[in-house]
Amino acid sequence: MRVSAEKHAPQDGDSSLPCYDWQRSYEWNYNHAPSPLTVDEKPVAGTWNYCGLPVGSPLGIAAGPLLNGRWVLYYASLGFDVLTYKTVRSRARASYPLPNLQPVFAGRVAARVKDAHGRKLFDGERRGIAGDAIREAALDQIRLFARVIGEHQLKLRMVGVGGIATAQNVRAQLAAGSHAVQFGTAAMLDPQVGLKIRGELASG
Ligand SMILES: Cc1cc2nc3c(=O)[nH]c(=O)nc-3n(C[C@H](O)[C@H](O)[C@H](O)COP(=O)(O)O)c2cc1C
């Protein structure tokens, strides 16, 4: 998606683009959304659509990292075309206090986590794990549901989420049956990941 309200045009290798500051509160990040950029996005080979609408690529941002419309515009200006506004919840509630994000070692999508000193975090409750640790589990789930959808001839399309960070991960998700793919962790850590991947997907 191309958005024009430029402030700053990133250069190759520029890792200084603003992103969610995990050491500050959700409220702080909510109030400090970066401005959209003007960037030449490489076209992604193929024809893509989402819910019947034409889109420039199957690349998107998952539920959560885009706190409000200004965050949506920022990531829309960085090569993402399928963007989830904020979050998917059944009821309103205040965001959790810090830590909102915590590096962990885990291999499951939901797990109890400890800090570096072995202390239980989040009162010992399970929390969602994201990033590299869940990539294979996410792919397995897409393959499983693709089989079910095929067997029952369901009119459903899947959006693959979980550990996607490279063009190779994108291709694997699409080959497994995803109609679009969404990034969470990778795009929070490196807002340019979509632009980099578009370069690699430009030639198919
Ligand atoms: C900071 C953050 C906030 C998230 N908030 C939500 C949320 O509110 N609702 C939701 O359904 N998923 C939420 N997620 C989960 C993501 O949508 C996604 O499923 C998960 O991060 C796995 O993708 P990843 O490995 O690319 O990060 C959140 C993830 C992160 C990192």
The ligand as an SDF file (V2000), in Angstrom:
LIG
                    3D

 31 33  0  0  0  0  0  0  0  0999 V2000
    2.9000   -6.7340   20.9740 C   0  0  0  0  0  0  0  0  0  0  0  0
    1.9200   -7.7530   20.4670 C   0  0  0  0  0  0  0  0  0  0  0  0
    0.5790   -7.5510   20.7140 C   0  0  0  0  0  0  0  0  0  0  0  0
   -0.3350   -8.4810   20.2610 C   0  0  0  0  0  0  0  0  0  0  0  0
   -1.6530   -8.2570   20.5110 N   0  0  0  0  0  0  0  0  0  0  0  0
   -2.5760   -9.1130   20.0350 C   0  0  0  0  0  0  0  0  0  0  0  0
   -3.9490   -8.8650   20.2480 C   0  0  0  0  0  0  0  0  0  0  0  0
   -4.3150   -7.8970   20.8990 O   0  0  0  0  0  0  0  0  0  0  0  0
   -4.8610   -9.7240   19.7210 N   0  0  0  0  0  0  0  0  0  0  0  0
   -4.4670  -10.8290   19.0200 C   0  0  0  0  0  0  0  0  0  0  0  0
   -5.3350  -11.5890   18.5640 O   0  0  0  0  0  0  0  0  0  0  0  0
   -3.1470  -11.1120   18.8100 N   0  0  0  0  0  0  0  0  0  0  0  0
   -2.2070  -10.2840   19.3050 C   0  0  0  0  0  0  0  0  0  0  0  0
   -0.8750  -10.5400   19.1080 N   0  0  0  0  0  0  0  0  0  0  0  0
   -0.4640  -11.7690   18.3960 C   0  0  0  0  0  0  0  0  0  0  0  0
   -0.1180  -11.4690   16.9440 C   0  0  0  0  0  0  0  0  0  0  0  0
   -1.2770  -11.0990   16.2100 O   0  0  0  0  0  0  0  0  0  0  0  0
    0.5100  -12.6950   16.2590 C   0  0  0  0  0  0  0  0  0  0  0  0
   -0.4340  -13.7390   16.2150 O   0  0  0  0  0  0  0  0  0  0  0  0
    1.7490  -13.1930   16.9920 C   0  0  0  0  0  0  0  0  0  0  0  0
    2.5820  -12.1130   17.3710 O   0  0  0  0  0  0  0  0  0  0  0  0
    2.5460  -14.1880   16.1420 C   0  0  0  0  0  0  0  0  0  0  0  0
    3.1240  -13.5610   15.0300 O   0  0  0  0  0  0  0  0  0  0  0  0
    4.7210  -13.2000   15.0240 P   0  0  0  0  0  0  0  0  0  0  0  0
    5.4400  -14.4720   15.3380 O   0  0  0  0  0  0  0  0  0  0  0  0
    4.9740  -12.6560   13.6580 O   0  0  0  0  0  0  0  0  0  0  0  0
    4.9080  -12.1780   16.0970 O   0  0  0  0  0  0  0  0  0  0  0  0
    0.0850   -9.6260   19.5580 C   0  0  0  0  0  0  0  0  0  0  0  0
    1.4490   -9.8140   19.3190 C   0  0  0  0  0  0  0  0  0  0  0  0
    2.3640   -8.8850   19.7500 C   0  0  0  0  0  0  0  0  0  0  0  0
    3.8270   -9.1200   19.4670 C   0  0  0  0  0  0  0  0  0  0  0  0
  1  2  1  0
  2  3  1  0
  2 30  2  0
  3  4  2  0
  4  5  1  0
  4 28  1  0
  5  6  2  0
  6  7  1  0
  6 13  1  0
  7  8  2  0
  7  9  1  0
  9 10  1  0
 10 11  2  0
 10 12  1  0
 12 13  2  0
 13 14  1  0
 14 15  1  0
 14 28  1  0
 15 16  1  0
 16 17  1  0
 16 18  1  0
 18 19  1  0
 18 20  1  0
 20 21  1  0
 20 22  1  0
 22 23  1  0
 23 24  1  0
 24 25  2  0
 24 26  1  0
 24 27  1  0
 28 29  2  0
 29 30  1  0
 30 31  1  0
M  END
$$$$
